């Protein structure tokens, strides 16, 4: 299904530079209409602001950093993106996978992105409170330390201002409702917008 999506979307791509979103259910609009997800809202924002970009959403619900790493080379070759937004790791933490492996996979993805060459934007995730404050904070440090060590733009916590508001979260307590997606977009836009080329620059 994912490969089919690749071919369908690649046919629709024009000469515009590509922003590739490699994520899990938080970027795949789990439980809501795809048009309501923050990635779809990003597409609308780019048009409204006059930025000549195409967005390819290569997010799969339930995906891990290992899965994203295995899919990334083909996605980079297929779409040759200018920017890659990496939103992965939540399922690693929820499944109790080794933090060192999560860190390694994210590091490898950043390395692959830069080798294209492309530019990465990393989205950080904090695990739910029931995992314990110490463990959750340690998990969040994976993103903060990687961003600092590799000099990568970072959204510290994608669900900041959303996860702690039950009215913005679905009943599972893990996935935002449609009402929470604009808040996520604003956090991403704050870091993404400085990476974008304006209309005139892209055409010259």
C-alpha angles and dihedrals in degrees: 000000000000092000090050089052089052093055095043094049095043090059089055095051115106127191092293119118114258132238108200118202112202107186151120134248092314088066097031092067093245113199095005138071111288089234089061096055122105092249092058089046088052090056089053092047092052091053093046092050093046099245112150099223137130117215120215113193107206094169122136124192112244095019122147132205088262090055092046091049091052092050098042101080092056092045092051091049093045099048106019090211124203092210130024120199109203114203106166139117104073093100091047089058095042090053093047094243119168113283092215090057091049090051092047093050093050090047091051092049092052090049092051092048093052092047092062082050104251136129123252129216115192123210115204126216133201119205121237118277093252089073089066129261095257094051093044093050091047090052092050089053089067089072097039094050094045092049091051097043095045097033094238124158108251138198096206096210122004093202097048109142090012109062092056093052110077092195088064095048132077120244092268089065091227107079127056122237121236088268090063097051097081089057090053091049092053091054091050094043092054090063099030100050095068088054094056128096114228121237097263095046092050092052097046 
